[in-house]
Amino acid sequence: MNVQYPGNTLENFWMPFSANRDFKENPRLLVKAEGVYFWNHQGDRLLDTCSGLFCVPLGHGRKDIADAVANQLTHLDYAPPFQYGTPGAFELARLISDITPDDLNHVFFTNSGSEAVETAMKIALMYHRVRGQSQRQRFVGRERAYHGVNFGGISVGGMVKNREAYGLALPGVLHMRHTWLEENRNTPGQGEHGADLANDLQRFVELHGADTIAACFVEPIAGSTGILVPPKGYLERLREICDEHHILLVFDEVICGFGRLGTEFGAQAFGVTPDMMTMAKALTNGVIPMGAVAVRDGIYDTIVNQAPAGGIEFFHGYTYSAHPVACAAGITVQNIYKEEGVFQQAADLAPYFQERVFDLKDLPVTTDVRGYGLLAGIDMAPEGGFGARGFAVLKELFQEGLVCRMTADTLILSPPLVSERSHIDRMMDTIKAVLGRQ
């Protein structure tokens, strides 16, 4: 499978979140995928250690998903989502509401996690407005958080490199401290220290007034920044503060959702139910771009019931909201999760995965290891400037047969939920060898 490409075909594509010049000097092209493997343009097979980009938990090349997409394309390739509907959209929303916690039974479809966050922000503002509290304009996010790359997402997000070049972003956004603490270093699962960090939200209430804050956005586990697992009691404390002051609590479940933690969503893993949840990625197994926001019944009812009969209740949406082909993929994926017991597979594999991950904590280059479910972050001692060592390690791991995710000097692992112990062994043996050479 030695696929040849003309030498000039790499220049025109401006690659996202990539070192374009470095890549085009020595490209890492992926040309085929099947199961838990990719193949590069030179015919080498590479193990997928990050489920694509957290979004392919069922593995690659599932024929049942491809067949559903192909059938939908020939039956109904597109339909306008404004004032019209398709059966698949309603069925997928029902399937999602079957696995969301408590009364998060209404689903608004978007095309990505970034758009889902923007949508949740608008829903929060609209909800408070129709309740007669339009002064609630502030949002609270968290340092080191990732909520997508649109202006709303980078505003509530807290990853410096995603924010620093783009000005002030949205006004009135406050940031709680992140949850990484020295005291929890190399602790499996949830750390014992740091529940009190949630009181940052209470401090904002006291400084700015509760009636100015619309919503608080957090990832159950902060993913793209390096897998920051919440300390014990932290999410519970956020829920208490939000309940006391009528602030909406929003969980960004784009990474944690659909079995990654061995449960349907992070909300179930940690036993805390938010008022809204954003999701994307694993919603369609990465086959077709799609995102969604799940909303509590009371929020939906409050917004919808305030409009006059025949009137549009929520002036928001996208050309590709609930795209018929994305819905076909999503329905098939949700059915696979249920019929094949995929979430339980993940729960069963997680202890072995975490055991192998924490074998890395004593390597000289490793400064911290964190993990929960089928997520893990391994911090390496920096060398040569911000992210230099991480980038070098990513390229070396590629040469050794792994496709990995790196954030600065942190290696992030999120293997497909259908992985086997042999895949985990190959992954961890290779990583241990490469990091051992650092």
N, C-alpha and C positions, 0 to 999 in steps of 0.2 A: 504494500500500500504506500509506495513511495510517490506521493502526489507532487507534481512539479507546478510551480506558479511562476508567471513572468516576473522579472525582477522589479518592474515598476508598479506592481499592484498594491504594494504596501503603503505608498506615499499619501494617497488621498484620504484615507480613513484616519480621523482624529480620534484616538482611542480614549475612553473614559477612565479616570483614576489609574492611569498608566504612565510609565516613563516612555514616552513615544520614541524618542531618539535612541534610547538603549534597546528597546524592543526591535526596532527596525534594523538594527545592526546584527541582531541574533534572535530572530523571531521564535516564539514558542507557539506554534500554530496547532490548534486542535481540530481534527478533521472528521472524527467519528467518535461515537459513544455508545456503549452497550453495558447494561448492568451497572456495576460499580467502577467501570473503567472508561477512560478516554484513550484515543490513539492520536499521536501527532503526525505531522506530514512526512515524517521519515519512517513511519510504520511501527514506532515503539508504543507499547501498551503502558498506560500510566494509571495508577490507582487514584480515584477521586476521593480525597480526604475531606472535602468541604461541601459535598452535595451540590456541586456546581457553584452556587453562591448562596448556600443554605436552602436552595429551592428545589432540589431533586431528591427527596427522601426515598422515593420508590425505585431509584436507579434509573438509568437511561434506556431509551429505546423500547418502552413498553408498547407492545403492539395493540393492546386493547385501548390505550389512550389515543394512539395514532389512528386507529380505525374510527373511533368516535369523532375525532377532528375531521377526518376525510369525509365521513358520512354527513356531518353538519355542513361542510363546505359545499357539497353538492346539493344539499336540501334547502338550506337557508344560510347564505354566506354573511349577510348583514341585514339589519333592520334598524330603523331609527329608534332610539330609546326615549325620545321626548314625546309624550302623549301616546306612545305605542309600546307594546310589550311582546315578549316571546316566551313560550312555555318554559324553556330552559332556565331563564332568569328566576322565575318563581320557584322552580324545583331546586335549583342550587341554593337559593336563599333558605328554603325549608331544610335542606340537608345541613347547612351550616348552623342554623338555629337549633338543630337537634343535638349538637355537640357543644354549643356555647353554654356557659354556666347560667343558672337561675333564669332571669327574665330578659336576657339579651337576645331578643327574638326578632328584631328587625334589622335588615341588612341593606346597606347602600353600596353599590358596586362602583369601583374605580378601576384604573389601569395599572396601578403600582402602589407600593407602600408609601411613597412620597405623596401621591395624590390622596391616599387614605388619610394621612395625617392632616393635610390641608382640609379635607372634608370634615374630619372630626373637629377641627378648630371652628369651622363655620357652623357646624351643628351646635357646638357649645354656645357660641355667641347668639345664635338664633333662639336657642332654648331659653336662655336668660332674658333675652329681649321680650319674648312673648309672655314671660312671667312678670313683666314689669320691672326687670332689673337690668336694663341695658347698660348701666354703669359698670357691669362686670366685663371689663375689657382685657384684663391682664391674663397672661398665661404663665404657668410655672413649668420649667423644664429642669434639667439636671446637667451638671458638668459631665463631660465624657459621654454624653448620650448621642445616639444617632437616630434621627427621625426623618431621614430622606434628605433630598438636596434642593427642594423648592424653598422659596423664601420663608414660608411658615415653618418648614421642617428644620432649616438651619437656624431659625430663630429660637425654637424651643430646644433644639439640639445643642450639644456642648462639646463637639469635637473641633478643636481650634483650627486645624488646617481646612476644614470645611467652611469656616466662617470668616477668617481673617482677611480675605481678599475682596469681600463683598459688602463692605460698609456696615452700617448700623442694623441692617435687616429690619424686622418689625419692632416698633416701639413697645415698651411696657411689658417686656418678657423678663422674668426673674429666673435665676438658676440656683437650685439647691446644690450642695456639695455632692460629689460622686461618693461611691460606697467602698472604694478600695482603702483598706487600712493596713498598716504595718502589722498590727496585732493578729490579723487573719492570714498572714502570708503562709502559703503552702497548706491551706486548710481545705480538705475535701468538702464539697457541699457548702452549706451556709455557715458563715463565721459566727462566732459567739458575740463579737463586738460590733457596734455600729447602729443598733436600732435607733439610738437617739439622733442620728443624722436626719431622720425624718422630721425632727422638730424644726428644721430649717423652714419648712412650710408654715409652721405655727409662727415663727418669727416674722415671715412675710405678712401673715394675717395681722399681726400686732403692729407692724410698721406701716403697711399700706391700707389696711382695712379689708376684712373678709369680703365685703360687698363690692370690691373692685376686682376680685379674682374669679375668672370664668372656669378654668380647668387646670389640672395638674397632669402633665404627661410624663410617664416613665416606662421603660422597658422592664418587664419582670426580671430578666437578666440582661444587662447592657451587653449587646452582642458585638457589634462592629468595633468597639473600642478595645476589645480584648477579653470578653467573657467575665464581667463583674457580677458575681452571684450576690443577691441581696443578703445582708445579715439577718439572722433570726429576729423576727419581730418588726423588721423595718417596713415591709409592705402593709402589715397589719396597722402600724401606727399611722401611715399615710391615709389609710382608709378611715381611721377614727377621726383624724383632723378634717378630712374632706366632708365626712358626714356631719360633724359638728358645725361646720361653717357653710354648708350647701355649695361646696366646690365639687365640680365633676372630676372624677378620677378616670383617666384614660390610660389603658395599657397598650403599648405598642407591641403587638404579638407577631410582628412580621417574621422574626427569627424563632421565637419560642413556640409558636403555634403549630398545630397539626403534628403532634407526637414527638417533637424534638426533646421534650423533657420526660417522655414516657406517659404523658397525659394528653388530653385533647389540646389544652392551652396551658400557658404558664399560670393563668388564674387558678386552674384546678390543682396544679402542682404545688402552689403555695397557699391554697385555701383562702384566697382573697378575690372577691368579685368586683371588678371595676364597673363604671357606668357606661363606658364605651371601650371597644377593642378594635384596633386596626390590624389588618392581616394582608398578606400577599404571598409571594414566593411559593411555598408548598401548597397553596390553594389549588394550583393547576399542575403541580409537579414541575413547574418551570417551563412547561411546553408552550403556553400562550401567556403573555403578560396579563395580569389581573390582580386587583386589590379589592379590599372591602372594609367597611366599618360596620361592626355589630353594635346595636344600640339598645338600651333598656326600653321596655315597653312605655314607661312613663315619659321618657324624653320624646319618643316618636309621637305618642298621643298628644302631648302638650303642643308640639309644633303643628301637627296635622290638624288638630281640632280647632285651632284658632283662626284658620283661613275660612273665607266665605265659601259657600257651596259652589263647586265648579272652579274654584280658584287654585292656582299653584301654591302649594304650601311652603316649598323650599326652593328658592331660586339658585339651583346649583346642579351641575352634572357635566358629563363629558360625552363627546361624540361616540366614544367606544365604551361607555358604561354598559355593563352586562352584555358585552359582545356575544352573539350567539355561539361563535366558535370557542371562545374562552369558557362560556358556560358549559358547553358539551365536554370540554376537557375537565372542567371542575367537577361536574357531576360524576364522571367516570372515576376520577381520582378519589372523591369522597366515598364512593361505593367500594373501591379497592381497600381504602383504609379500614372500612368496617368489615368487609367480607374476609379479608386476609389477616385481620387482627394485627395490623402493622404497629399500632401504638403500643400494644403489649410486647411485640417483638423488640421495640426500642427499649422498653422498660426492662426486659430480660437481659438485653445486651449491655445496658448502661453500667452495671457494677464492674464487669470485666474491662470495659473501655476505660473507666475511671481508674481502675487498678493499674492498668498499663500506662496511662498518662502520668500518674503520680510516681512511676518509676523514674521519670525524668528529673525529679526535683533535686537530686543530688549531683547532677552534672555541673561542672564548674561554670559553664556559661549561663545556666538557668538561675534566674533570680526569684521567680515565683511561678507556681502552678495553681490554676483554679479550674473547677469543673462542676458540672451538674448535668445529669442525663447524658445525652450524646452531644454535649458541648464541652469544649475545653480551651483554655488559653494558657500559653507558655511564654512567659517573659524572658527575654535574653538580655544580658548586660550590653548596653550600647557600645558601639565601637565605630569610630570614623564619622560621627555626625548622626543626626536624626534619621533613623530608619535604614542606615547604610548596611548594618549587619543583617537586619531582617531581609532586605532585598537580596543580598548576596546568598543568604540561606535559602530563600525561595527559589532562586535560580539553581542552586546546587541540588535541592530536593527534586526539582524538575528533571535534572540530569539523572538522578537516581530512581526516577519512575513514579514520582508523586506530584499530583496537582494540588496545591495548597493555597490557603488564604493567609495573608500577612497584613497586619496593621502596624506600621512603624517597626518596632523590634519585638512584636508579639506574634507568635504563631497561633493561629486559630484553627481548631479542628471541629468539624461537624459532619461526620461520616453519614452516608445514606442509612436510613433506618433499617434497610434490608441487608445491611452488611453482616458478615459472619465473623466468628472469632479469628479465622485465618486471615481475613482482610485487616482486622485490627492488629494482628501480630505483624503482618508485613509493614503496615503503616508505622507502627511504633518502633519496630526494629530498625527501619530505615531512618526515621527521625533521630533515634538515639545515636546511630552511627554518625550521622551528619553533624548533630550538635556536639557530639563527643570530639569532633575534629576542630571545633571552634577555639 
